[in-house]
Amino acid sequence: MAQTNILLESGTNELEIVEFYLDEANPEDPEQPYKGYYGVNVAKVLEIIRLPTITELPEVNHPSVMGAFNQRSFVIPLVDLSIWLEKERADTESPKVIVTEFNNVTTAFMVSGVTRIHRISWEDVEPPNKYVASMSSNSITGVVKLEDRIVFLLDLEKIVADLNPQLGLRLDEAIDWSEGERYRALVADDSTLIREMLKDLMRKANFEVEAVDNGKEAWEKLMEIKSAAESQSKPLTDFLHVVVSDIEMPAMDGHNLTKRIKEDPVLGQLPVILFSSLITDKLRHKGDAVGADDQISKPEVTNLASRAKALVQEKLGA
């Protein structure tokens, strides 16, 4: 219980992951399949169930989509993670199904089995190197070394977005972004896909954008900006106006980054927007606790630029 209470505090730079595995066919010894270990944030998991009765969908855009099933009057699509990751699954036991919810979308993933829940620090999560990322279709966001094995944290959001292209980020086209003051934004997100989309979205809204891969890099960049402002005797707003950060990131998460910014006597004036699939009514209090100026879930992305602009103008008294 004590561990859970620690996790309920914001800014501790910790998370809980559900560790699961995929049994992969071993040509050299069919009786001993290879186990690949993976993880997903507990906050995204609704439940873990046995494989239900599946109804085939009339038309699917990827072979990993097995069909759908009925769970408490909800029709939930089921994705075979082995096929998505291009692994040959070994039928060694009854598979399990992890039901997830993020970005207001419920999706289930079939796996071979579930090991346990771990509490870890984001400092123990290493970003995947380019080779690992490319070998997994950029579906891995972090690598964790646990006991005698390596656990890959999967970017389930990217998988769902790839299966549903209409879930991509779009700018609010009802606003004329061509005029007005040009502001500077620092964006932190460990997903290459989301980072590039955010940069594009913010630039179209007349922001000058610098993007980094995680909270640690963002904090180091903020220290550089703070030092430059102080050495040149210039206001911080000559260098930066707003920080937009994901929550789940290796090395330092968005809650911990926000807490550090707001506790700094100079950087504390910067508006911080948390932008994540983890922002729900149940979890919004975590961002409030660390002083986030705004929290935007990914389905609300069309409002991101306008809300960032409004916060900057409010801080500047414009």
Secondary structure by P-SEA (a helix, b strand, c coil): caaaaaaacccccccccbbbbbbbbbcccccbbbbbbbccccccccccccccbbbbbcccccccccccccccccbbbbbccccccccccccccbbbbbbbbcccbbbbbbcccccbbbbbbccccccccaaaaaaaccccccccccccbbbbbbaaaaaaaaacccccccccccccccccccbbbbbbbccaaaaaaaaaaaaaacccccccccaaaaaaaaaaaaaaaaaacccccccccbbbbbcccccccaaaaaaaaaaccccccbbbbbbccccccccaaaaaaaccccccccccccaaaaaaaaaaaaaacc
